[in-house]
Amino acid sequence: MEISVVERLEELPAAEWDRLAGPDHNPFLSHAFLAGLERHGCVGAKWGWEPQHLTLRDQGRLVGAVPLYLKHNSYGELVFDGAWAEAYRRGGGRYYPKLVSAIPYSPVGGPRMLVAPVPAAGEGGVAGDARWMAAVSDQLTEAALEHARTLGVSSLHWLFPTEPQARALTEAGRPFLPRNDCQFHWYNRGYRDFDDFLDGLTAQRRKQIRRERRKALEAGVEFKILHGGEVTDSQWAHFHRFYVSTFDRRGGYPTLTRGFFQEIGARLGDQVVLILAYQAGLEIAGALCLRSTDTLYGRHWGCDRELDGLHFEACYYQGIDYCIRHGLTRFEPGAQGEHKVWRGFEPTPTWSAHWLADPGFHRMIARHLQQERVGVARYIEEMKGHLPFRSPE
């Protein structure tokens, strides 16, 4: 098999890459999303995200790939290692550059080793598929490590892989350290409609959510949900203004361009879900989501006007309602946010795996992560105690 490093995803045909992404059609792993980031200057040396995608070919056929970036900072990763970088600096070392397998600016779970279906001539069945996936994943893992050593970077990180991939990377004998964090996800338990979801909550929380939803309606706010192909250039311009305004208020860098949003809307179509809020006929806020076949991902939000309940309605309740109406099983509204718990979002572990080139630093981080995992597990259990669901009768 032949390993290559691809610095521009446009060099690969979209169909060839997309057949690796799996049956759930995760939009963040799509050629349209990743190549769009590159084409519109949302990644690159300017932002510290230099593409170094790995590809694996078997007799010319693309059978595996890793979305991989040479990083000169930790911006947009959402797995926080600033303390590691500082410790490296104090020890006289350089933490940057490093290699990261991740989706830029997107703390969303999914495979980081993309594997094509087992060849038709290969051994089929569950066992055969598992052996094929393990063999390709092993080669991709080793190729990523070899690339890190060749570049002389401080470290290699796999951010938000699936739990099975995280466990495979960190099993005994592997050089990667496991790390856990927590996000808050909503799960669809076959609800008929939003009221059916509310019926499963305690009376106090049910009343709070209804009161919160009424605030936006009483302010005369109306919502419109559009899929990518339905959004006009004018509406994308409004949303991009909202997006930039969030960074103006909170700090950080608005790396995603209006052209990028327009392109993924056109190319991903129904996988792009734009929620726009109107007051007196004018766009005043927007929330952008992407969806796979079973999951809605909340990504970006912004507004012109601060109104009571507007953020929660646009970013959470409209998304829950969308999932119920479209039969999606999960809603991932983004990183962090304990305030999501009483609104029905459940604490859910996330995963990452890390290799540090310096043996002493690797051992130090291993001790730190062992303690951190205990703390994260306790935090998840504590948050479960605040969930708003009624006890089964």
N, C-alpha and C positions, 0 to 999 in steps of 0.2 A: 504494500500500500504506500501511497505517496502523500506526504504532508507538505502543505504550502502555507505561506503567510500572505493574506490578502489585505492590502491597505485601502482599497476602494471597493466597496461591495458591488458597485455598478459593474465591476469586471465580471461578475457572475450573473448568469441569467436568473431572473426572478423566480421562474418556475422551478429551476434546479435547487435553489436555496429553500424555497417554501415547502417543497416536499419533505424536508427534514423536520419541519416545525411541529408535526404531529396532528392527530385528528381533531384536537380541540381548537385549532386555529388561533393560538395565542397571538394577538395583533402586535405585541411588542417584539416578537421574534420574527416578524414578517420582513421580507426584503423591502417592502414599501416603507415601513417605519424606520428600519436601521439605515437603509440607503438614503432615505429622505433626510435624516439627521445630518448625514455627510454632505449631501448635495446642497443643503441650505445653510451650511456653515454653523450648525448647532453643536457639532463636535469638531475636534481638530486641535492643532497646537495652541490656538488662541485660548481654548477653554480647558486645556490639559487632558483631553480625551483623544488620543491618537489611535485610530483603528489598526489592529494587528490580528484580524480574524484568522483563525486556523481552519483549514479545510483538509479533509482526508478523502483520497480517491482510491478506488479499487478498480484497476484496469480502465481508468478514465472516468468511471462513474462516481459522482459525489455521494459518499456514504456517511460522512460525518462532518461536523463543523462546531466551532466554538466562537461566539461573539466575544471578542477580546480587545482590550484597550491598554495602551501604554499611558499611565496616569502620572501627571506631574503635580497633582494635588489630590485632595479627597472630596472635592466639591461634586455634589450631585450623586453621591453613592448611597447615602442614607444608612450605611453600616459604619458607625463612627469609630475611627481609629486615630483621631487627632492626638490622643495621649500616647499612642504608640510612636507616632512621628516625633513627638517631643522627647520621648525617652531615647529614641534613636539619636536625635540631635545632641542630647546631653552626653551620650556615650561617645560622641565624636564621629558618628556615622551619618549616612545620608539615607533617609527613608524613601525619598523620591529620586528617580522614577520607580514605579512599581507596575506590575501587570494585574489587571482586574478583568474578570469575566462577569459582565453585568449588562443591564440595560440602562443607558445613560438617563439620569434624572428620574428614574422610575423604580420605586421600591416594590416591585411586583414579582411574585414567585413564578417559577417556570423552569424548564430544563435549561441547563447551561451547556450541556453536551448534547448536540442535536444529532440524531441518528436516523438514517433512512430505514424504511421497512426492510425486513430480511429479503434478500434476493429471491426471486421466484424459483431459482434452481437450488436454493439452499434448503436446509432442514427446517420444516415448518413446525407448527404447533407452539404451545406456550413455552415449553422447554427450549425449543430451537430459537424462538424469538429472544428469549432471555439470554441465551448464550451469545447470540449475535450482538445484542445491545451491549452486553458486558465487554465483548471483545473490542468493539469499536470505541466504547467509552474509555477503556483502558488505554488504547492507543492515543486518543485525544488527550487524556490526562498526562501521559508521559511526554507527549509532544509539547504541551503547555509548559511543563516543568523544564524541558530541554530548552525551549525558547527563552524562558526566564533566566536560565543559567547562561545562555549565549549572550543575552543582552546585559547581563551583570546587574539586574535589578535587585532591590532589597527583598522582594516578596512577590507572591502570587496569591490572589484572592478570588474565591468564587462566591458571588453575592446573590442571595435569594434563590439558590437552586431548589429543586423539589426535594422533599424529605428523603426519598430513596437515593437520589444522587448525592445528597449531603452525607448520608450514612455510608455510601460506597466510597466516597472520597476520604472519609475519616475512620474507616474500619482499621482494625489492627494491622500493622505493617505498612500503612500508608503514611506519608509525611505531612498530611494536612491536619490542622487543629480545628475541632468543631466549635462553633459559636452559635448561641441562640439569642433571639430577641422576641419581642411581642408586638403584634399588630391586632387590630380589632376588626373582625369580619362579620358580616351579616349572612345568615344561612336561611334559605327558603325551605320551610318544612311543609310544602304543599299548600300554602295559603291561597285561598280563593281570591282575596282582595286585601287592600290595606286594612280594612276594618277587621278582617279575620285575623291578621297579624296582631292588631291591637288587642283583640279579645284574649290573646294568650299572655298579656302583660298584667301586672298588678294594677289595681284601680288607680293608685297614685300616679304611676308612670303613664298609664293610658290617658289620664286627664291632662298631665303635663304636655304630652305630645300633641294632643288635640288642641290645647291652648296655644302651643307654639306654632302649629300650622295655621291657626286662625289669624295670628298676628300679620302674616304676609298678605292674607286675603283681605283683611280689614284695611290694609294700606293700599288696596286697589292693585295689587300685583297679580299678574297673570303669567303662566308659564307655557312655554312652547318647547316640545322635544322634537329635534330634527336629527335625522341620520346624515352621514357625511355627504352623500350625493344631493341632499336637499338644501344644504346650507349655501346661501348666496355669498358672493365676495364681500358685500356690505356687512353681512352678519359675521363673517370671519374677521373683518376689520374691527367691528365692535368687540368681539370676544378677545382679540389680541390686545386691544386697549385695556380690557378688564384684567387680562393676564399680567400685563406689564405693571398695572397699578398695584397689584398685590406685592410685587417685589419692591416697588417704590415705597410702600408703607412698611414692609417687614424686613427689608434688606435682602441681599443676594443679587443674583444676576439673571435677568430674563433671557435665557439662552435660545429659546424656541421662537422662530420667526413666524410672521403671518404667512409667508409662502409655504413653510413646513406644514402648518395647520391646513392650509388649502389643499396641499398635495395629498396628505394622508386622508383627508375627507373625500377627495376624488377617487383615490386608489383603493382605500379600504371600505368605502361605501357604508353599508349597514353596521360595520364594526366600529364606526365612530358615532358617538351619541352626544349631541350638544344640547344642553338644557339652557334656554335663554329666558330671562325674566323681563317682563315689560310692565311699565307703569305709565298710564296715560298714552299708550301707544309707542313709547320709547324704550329701547333696550337699556336696562339699567344694571344687569348682572348676567353672568354666565358661568356654567360649570361644564367642563369637558370630561367625558368618560370614553373609554374604549371597552369593547366586549369581545369575548371568545364565544364558543358555542354554549358555555355554561356559566360564565362569570362576567360580571360587570366590574370594571376598574375605574374608580374615580381618580382623576389626575390633577386638574388645574381649575382654579376658581378666581373670580375677580368681580368687582362691582364699582359702579359710579356713586352709589348712594348706600349709606349704612342704615338699614332698616331692621327692626326687631324681627327675628325669626327668618330673615332672608337667607342667611348662610346655611342654616340647618335644613331649610326647605329645599334649596337648590342642590346642596351637596349630599344630603342624606335621604330625606323623605321622598323626593322625586326619584332617586335611584332605587330605593326599596320598592316603590310602586312600579317602576319600570321592570324590575326583576320579576315581580309577581305576574305582571301582565304578559311578559315574554317567556315565562317559564325558566328563567335562569336560577341556578341553585345557590349562587354565592355573590356577594357584593364586597369588594375590597376597596374601601374609600381612601386608602393612603396610609402613610406611616403615623404612628403615635396617636395620642388623643384619648385620654381616659374619659372625657365627656361623652364619648360614643357608647360607653357601656350601658348606661341607663336608657339609651335609645335602641337597645337591642343588638348591638354589635358585640360579639363574643371574643374574649382574649384568645389569640391563636398564635402558636409559636412560629417563628420564621428561622431560617437557617443560613449559615455561611460557613465557609471552610478556608483555612489560611495556612500558607507555607512561608516561613521566614528563612532567608538564606543563612543568616548568622546563627550558628547553633546555640550560643549563649542567649541571644535574644529570643530565639524560638522557645527555649526552656522557660524563660521568664514569662512570656506570653501564655504558655501552656498552663502555668500555675495560676496566672490571673484569670484565664478563661474558666478554669475549673471552679473557682470561687464565684465567678460571674454567673455561670450556668445555674448554680444553686439559688442565687438571688433572683434570676429570671423565673425559675420554676415556682418559687414562693410568690413572686409578684403575680404570675398567671393565676395561681390558686386564690390569691387574695381578690383579684378582679372578678373571678367567677362568683365570689360571694356577693357581688354588687349587681349581678344581672337582674333585669326587671321581670323575668318570667314568673308566672304563677306556678306554685307547686302543683304537681299532678294530683287530681282528686282521687 
